[in-house]
Amino acid sequence: MKKVMISKTDSNFKYEIASQPGGENIKKCFSCGTCTGGCPVFRVEDGYNPRKIIRMILLGMRKEVLSSKMIWLCARCYACTANCPQGVSFADIIVVLRDLAIKEGHAPPDLPEKIEQITDAANELRKDCINILTGASEISKKDIIDKTKKTVENL
């Protein structure tokens, strides 16, 4: 477990997040873990944990949160928000965190656009693979691989 140095925390961080649209309920989180339990990203990325990110915000760990790659992994599927018994909209909090990370120089300004391209390509890949499995498409596996390579090359 990582030690938190009180002298290096920002006690206003949670209030700053709570003042933004979508972040209003962050202080209502009681760390039940429902957000993490229903998260599809958590299933494929061991280090990704919405509950921990919220906890770090509440503890004032501004730099650690805003400089973390974890805030960029959220797929914004809203499973966390739909399952939260306290009405905490983690997916919307992620938007606030990403905006702050860019404003404070922790991430390049074009990162959200590139992530959107990745999301679109992933959705296209999913559709193509399902179409192959169901026989609903004439696209070949080679065509899918070529499209995926092109997406990666354009990043």
N, C-alpha and C positions, 0 to 999 in steps of 0.2 A: 504494500500500500504506500502511495506517495504521501510524503509529509507536506502539509500546507503551512507556509510561513505567513503568519498573520500580517507581518509588515509588508509583504509583497502582494497583498490582496487588495481588491477594489470593492469596498463595501457598498458602493453605489451601482455596481454592475447590474445586479438583479433589478434595481429600480429603473435603470436605463432600459433594460429589456422590457420590463413591465409597462413602460410608457409608450411602447411602440405597438401599432396594430398587430394583433396576433399574439403578443407577449403578455397580455393583461393578466392572465391567470397563472403565470409561472410560479409565483410565491405560494400557490395552493398545492403544489406538488408535495406529496408525502412519501415519495420514493417507493411506490408499491411495485414497480417494475413491469406493469402491464404494457407500457409503451415498448419496452425492450422485448417482451415475450411475443408480441405480435409483429415485430419488425422483420421484413424480409431481408434487409441488409445485414442484420445481426446474424442471420442463419448462414451467411457466406463470408462474413468478416468478423473474426473473433474479437478484435479490438474495438469494434463499434458497439456502443451501448448508450442509447438515448437517456436512460436514467442517470448514468454517470455524467453525461454532458450537462444535464439540468442541475445535478448536484454541484458540479464545478461552477456553474453560473451562480447558484445560490451562495456558494462559499466565496465568491468574488475573484475567482481565478481567471480574470479577464485575458491576460496574455496567453495562458495555456490553452484556453478555449479558442480564441481568435486565430492563433497560429497553428492550430491542430488541423490535420488533414481530415479528421473525423467529421467536421461540419460540412464537408463537401461530398461525403458518401451518401447522405440521406437521399432517397429516391423521391421524397415528397409524395408518397402514396397515401398518406393520411390514415394508415392503419393505427398508428399510435394515437392520433387525435380521436378517432372513432372509438377506441377502447378505453380512453382515459376516464376514470370515474370522477375526476376533479375538473374536467373541461380544459385541461392544459393542451394547447395546440402546438405540440412540438414541431410539426412540419412548418408552421408559420414562424416559430421562434428561430428555426434554421435560416429562414430568409433574412431575419433581423441580424443574426450572427454573420451571415455571409456578407451582407451590406457593410457591417462594421469592420469585418476583416479586410475588405477592399479599401474602405475609407482610411483605415489605419495602416495600410501598406503591408498587411500579412499575406495578401494574395493579389495576383495580377487582375486588372479590371476585366479582361476578356475571359476569365475562368468560368463565370456562369454561362456564357454563350457556348463555350466548348463542352461544358457538362450537358447542356441542352442537346447539342449535336450527338453526344454519346447516348443520351437517353433515347433520342429519336432512332438512332441506329440499333440500339438494343431492342426497342419495340419492333422495329422492322425485322430484325433477325428472329425474334420470337414468332412473329406472324409467319415468316417464310418457313421456319422449321415446322410449325404446326400444319401449315398447308402441305408440306411434303408428307408428314405423317398421316394426314387425312386424305391424301390424294387429290386435294383441291387446287393444286398448282403444278405447273410444268417447270418451275424453276429447279435448277440442278444444285446439288450440294456445292459444286465448284463455283457456280455463280454466287452463292451465298458467301463462300469463303472469299471470293474476289471483292464483293461489296464490303465485307468486314475489313479486309486489308486496306481498302481505299479509305475507309473511315479513319482507321488508325494512322495512316500516312498523312491525313489532313489535319491531325491534331497539332 
